[in-house]
Amino acid sequence: MDFEYYQNKVKQVSTFPIDSAWGQGRGAFGGLTAALVLTYIEQQTGLTDRDLRTINIHFCGAVILDESCVFTHRVLSEGKSVFQVEGQLLQDGQVKTQIVACFGAQRQSSIQVAHKPVFAEKSLSEAMQFPFIKGLAPDFVQYFDLRITDGSLPVSGTKQSRLAGWMRFRDPTKPLDDSAMLCLIDAWPPAVMQMLDKPAPTSSITWNLEFIQPRELLQADDYLYYECDVIQADFGYAHTEAKIFHPNGQLLALSRQLVGVYDKRG
């Protein structure tokens, strides 16, 4: 049951479980849960004339695998240009994943600033493929093709705080939409994990993602390029910033995360 299966599922029904193949530690992969809440919002609101601009995500608790998930949404505001809506994934009445998405209609403006294109220093063939080893990597990794161009694998004990590389779904069938892109971006391990010298839990707590519009069309087999830096880390928390690029170098998204690091427990 790949991402497309669940994306189609949440368009049809608002209650269903997530299979253990999408596991991450003791719960479901957060990128999938957030992407499904977004897909549910888009399906329920029928937005077609506005672009997704920002999405704020709170991972409030682990989504238990193989147990029923309930999706809900609530419109917060609807203006002439900007539409804001809240969505939630609940289990047993408790919020597990919550997002607030902001959609904006395009308007004419005299202000135009373009980001300088960025290109990877290493090609796909030169990059190190992120391995999926059952029992060592989280189960959800099997659905992604990640290739590291800068940085290291988790638990490498490196001093480097930057992680970069190419990414796509392992078996893509159609061009990425917003929710698929959301799921794909979160497939990367937190950049701070490569700095650990022994296995330890890490967890995304909050995530802010801004989509750049308009953007060039993507093809089904395109790899996106990802660059992430640990901006600051101390007292068990890390702040990271990332940029995501089209294969042609165009900036597609800006990402910021607060990550909990549980390597020393008193």
Secondary structure, DSSP 8 states (H G I E B T S, - for coil): --HHHHHHHHHH-SEEE--GGGEETTEE-HHHHHHHHHHHHHHHHT--SSEEEEEEEEE-S---TTSEEEEEEEEEEE-SSEEEEEEEEEETTEEEEEEEEEEE-----S----------SS-TTTSEE----BTTB-GGGGGEEEEEEES--TT---S--EEEEEEEESS--S---HHHHHHHHTTS--GGGGG-SS---EEEEEEEEEE-SS-----TT--EEEEEEEEEEETTEEEEEEEEE-TTS-EEEEEEEEEEE-S---
